[in-house]
Amino acid sequence: MSTFDAEPIFDDDESKFEVLQAKPWNITELILAEALNVGPVKPSNLKATANFPLHTFFAREYWQSVRDEDYNILLPSMQLASNLLQVGMPYLSSFVPSSRVHDHLTGVRPSLTTLLQVDMEDWTEKDMEKTRDGLHDIADCVEWELNDTMAKDNRWLGITRLVTDDKWGPRPWRDLQREDIIRSDNELRNQGVAFRRNLRVGIMKEYVDALKRYSNTTEEHLRAAFLAAVTMTHEIGHVVWHQDFRSTSYEINGVEPYIENYSISELGCSFIASIFDGKNPFECGKQVPTDFTRALYWERVPTFETDELYRKDCSMSIPYIQKVLSQESWDRLDPSRSDFVTNSRSMLQPEEDTVHTSNSLGGKSLGSKEPPATAHNREWTVIDIYTNPKLIWKMEFSDRRSRSNEKLERVTQAEKALAIYEILQTLSPIAPNYLRHNHSDFDYSRPIDDGVVTLDLVGSGPTIDLNNLKRIEIRYRPKPGDFKEQVDHHTHLQRHQARVGARLGATISRLDWFSSLDADPQGYDKDVPKDFQFGGPGEEYEPADVLALIANKQPEVIAKTTVKNAYQFCMERNIRSDRRLPVTHAEQNQKLDRTKEDDRALIERMRQFCLETAERLFAGNNQALLYIYYAKMKYINDWSRKDLEERCNFDGLNRTGTLAAIQQRVRDNMTECLRMFAKDHNMSSEEEVFRKVGLVDEVDLVTWTNSDFIDFFRINNLPAWGNRRIWFERYGAFVREQKYGLARRSDINHDSRGKIQRSVNLVESYAWDVVLAGSSVQALKGSLFEAGLFPADSTLNLYCGKARQLSLEDDKPLSYYEPECWKTISLEITRTSQEEKSDTEMLDVEPPVLVYKPRIPDGIDISSSPTVDHERWGVYGPGQRLGNTGDPLSSATDGEDISNKPGIPKDVQRIYDLAHGKARPTVTERLDEIHTHAEELTRILHPLGARDTLRPHLKMLRSTSAVEMLDSYEDMKEVREDRQRHIDMQVDPEAVIEQDRRKRIKLLQELRPDLEFEASGKLVRRPVELKKKKKVGGFMGDMYTALKNRNGVL
């Protein structure tokens, strides 16, 4: 066995070779390839005919231990196996009569076992007739039975036993010893048996159980019937060899001979491969099938020349299985023709890079343009994981290949780590402690996979190759101040609700799409109905809580799923998707985009399905149903016109008119139904009822303009980086922080595949696949912000290069930078909330600015009622007081005309009133204003006012000239004025426009005093007077003239 010493698993150097990576089976691809979830199928109608009789192997007398009911249900499988024996007759002719194979092998008996090879010959029809007669004789020596233990105990689908007496092979069956086989053979010879031993063939009973359990119109029944036939045919491939006593005489362990250039010594697989173009069928995952719910696939039998690192397997479609189990397919073939074998093998040709044209019922195919689904499985493994990790080639069934170690060197470090992780996951729980112990030198955690970065540049320029993916890994070491100390904001009773909100942005499909119906979480009542759970393993809620269930079905949660998983969700539940699944991996793994109308409609269809399911789960709970009915009508504006028309048809409403009219019609009807339901059950349907339980959204982000987002960020002192899609996520992060505080760093230990240990030695790691030309730096930061659960006021700064000499600019495509930069990419964050704190590095250089704040006695409230006169700040005038002093108190708004327009937030109105003298500030507001001015004066000592987000390290420097200080001061002044203008536009836009007009007129008058303006600001235009042109001399011309005059030239 060849071995290769593996390099350190977590070496930072990447392999020089670009090799194929392991790829598991994808449920969506299997559905599109019609290997899974195709719906009802046509039952098998195979039967014995004159051309295709039931073979003697399957005569009733050879299945004496099998009940009539079980025998009859296996008849279609037996008939298919009989047909396959006819197709495989050229192969069988090399073994029957047995003298053909043993006469050939006798000459090589002294040689090594690997030289025992049987080569296929071109047999005549007369030769094959002798084979048919010999098979009937062999059938008399074979007993068949259904075994109910071997699948569970030994993972055997079928087995050919070389002994029939239980004293030589006791039950339950285990591997036979050579000595027991020899004793059994001697006993048979003593009984007068000349050269043919009696055999017993066992078939797992799970085949019959499945055929009984499933209707014959289900794909599970079809798979069971097909695999049962293949298993019987497979065992006959062993029977024709082992029926002769000489099969064990070639070497001590009884290894079977090799067939032609196949590299494995397994006659059953070789026989099946001779029928199905070199391939064998298995269940996906290569598991022992018990419920037959998994798709089937084709695995190619390796040849002597095969040496790939990854084996490519292709799925088997349900229409293919139905064709093979259809009598009509075999009736088109004539066994008497010389081309029968060729035509039969053509009909049985496995699907590979082909398409389907019809489904099982003759209608349009679900995946009419899709090739078979594929998986790439490793042909190598890792041994000595904890001591000295080595890569070796897999060797099954005495594989005789001698493969080079050079190819093993191409395996990347990431693939090695993933292989080791998967091996450790399959370790037996009873394994020795030293195998299950995590040594400090070896931490084989699963490689992180955060999905694919958003393709925000696709469609905005030249064509981009979406199949050219690059792996990006980002390292982040939190520094002091990046995260505030967490305080538990919730009591024990509120913890569940808090976690729902805290993980509202959890990634969908991190482990499972929905809660397993077989899993029973600890402390969860088994009788309580379960629902589809979005949010992955990070989502902590029990579906028995209707409010938690509804929160889990919010658009911002469902939008975290990928396009392919959304497609899968809809396909499995007959939900209209209105879109084809993209063909590239990058596009399929894009998350749904709430900024796109089509995606919002798809999210709403998925949400409506979940809420309709919840109605059935909570039937009889009127309060829960009331909440569900309200939740269903919240986002009608996201429904597509087709969805609205379908609802109109269902409710008997008029479906004509504009989109807005239909929306209002549906909304009014659902509102009336909600009101009537509440009235019938003595409940209130007022909005305040739903607001108290958190079902009413304060804002609708879809209707916000870009200016609205900018205003929101400025008012709340948040950086305005990102695009509209990222702003949705950042708004949600801010709202969650206001309710529950910052997310815990332990909440980041999930990626797109499930739970992961993201932080090692205080360094957090993130990894994506990315199309460099299709994604910008800004898109990468957006994905990073979501995966890292960073504070809402964070600005993410990315640097590449070992010395972090290069800062990545938001508007640049990732392809702008050199590929080698991604090996050392790192992250730093800055927070606007931390800018208000003095830098610890500056404390030794310059003392902080001290601002006096009066000490307020306990019990005195200065946050609302006390005010300060602008002309005499700090002096309490007549009629003013602090707290409950007993003095008369004049209102802050007495005699002032303050406009409180509807829809304007109170904090925005208050800022406007204070800025324009429409209200007097409270003591706290005035002190805060002074404190802010003092901080600005301190800030101008730093270059650019410490506002340069691309160079946060400038906070550690100081300005060296008055010009720099004044420049910083003017910059902050402009920012302050611009922010105030945005606030004024929300409250009184007419006044702002009028002020801008006056400023423009004033500026024009200063530049052109000769212009006149009307009172309305319109320019007064006067007739243009034509004046005689006057020659204007220049400086050089005048000097030239003077010199000429002085010299007497002119």
Secondary structure, DSSP 4 states (H G I P E B T S, - for coil): --EEEPPPTT-SSPPSS-----B---HHHHHHTTSS-----PPP-----SSSPPPGGG-GGGGTTS-HHHHHHTHHHHHHHHHHHHHTHHHHTTTSSTHHHHHHHHTTTTS-GGG-EE------HHHHHHHHHHHHHHHTTEEEEEESSHHHHH--SEEEES--STTTSPSSP-PPPHHHHHHHHHHHHHTT--SB--EEEEEETHHHHHHHHS-TTSHHHHHHHHHHHHHHHHHHHHHHHHTBGGGGSSSTT-PPPEETTBSS--HHHHHHHHHTTTEEEEETTSPPPSS--SPEEEEEPPBTT---SEEEEEEE-HHHHHHHT-HHHHHT--TTSTTHHHHHHHHTPPPSS------TTSS--TTTT-PPPEEEEESEEEE-TTTS-EEEE---SS------TTTGGGS-HHHHHHHHHHHHHTS-TTS-HHHHS--TT---PPPP---B----STTSSS---TT--EEEEEEE---TTSSPPP---S-GGGHHHHHHHHTTTPPTTSS-SS--TT---TT--TTS------SGGG----TTSHHHHHHHTSHHHHTTSBHHHHHHHHHHTT----SPPPSSHHHHTPBP-TTSHHHHHHHHHHHHHHHHHHHHHTTT-HHHHHHHHHHHTTTGGGS-HHHHHHHHHHHT----S-HHHHHHHHHHHHHHHHHHHHHHTT----HHHHHHTT-S-S--GGG--HHHHHHHHHHTT----S-HHHHHHHHHHHHHHHHH-SPPGGGG-B-SSSB---EETTEEEEEEEE-TTT-BHHHHHHHHHHHHT--TTEEEEEEESTT--EEPPTTSBGGGS-GGGGGS-EEEEEEHHHHTSPPGGGTTTSPPPP---PPPPTT---SSS----STTTT---TT--SSS-SS----TTTT------TT--HHHHHHHHHHTTSSPPPHHHHHHHHHHHHHHHHHTTSGGGG--TT-GGGGG----SHHHHHHHHHHHHHHHHHHHHHHHHHH-HHHHHHHHHHHHHHHHHHH-TT-EE-TTSPEEP-PPPP--------HHHHHHHHHHHHTT--
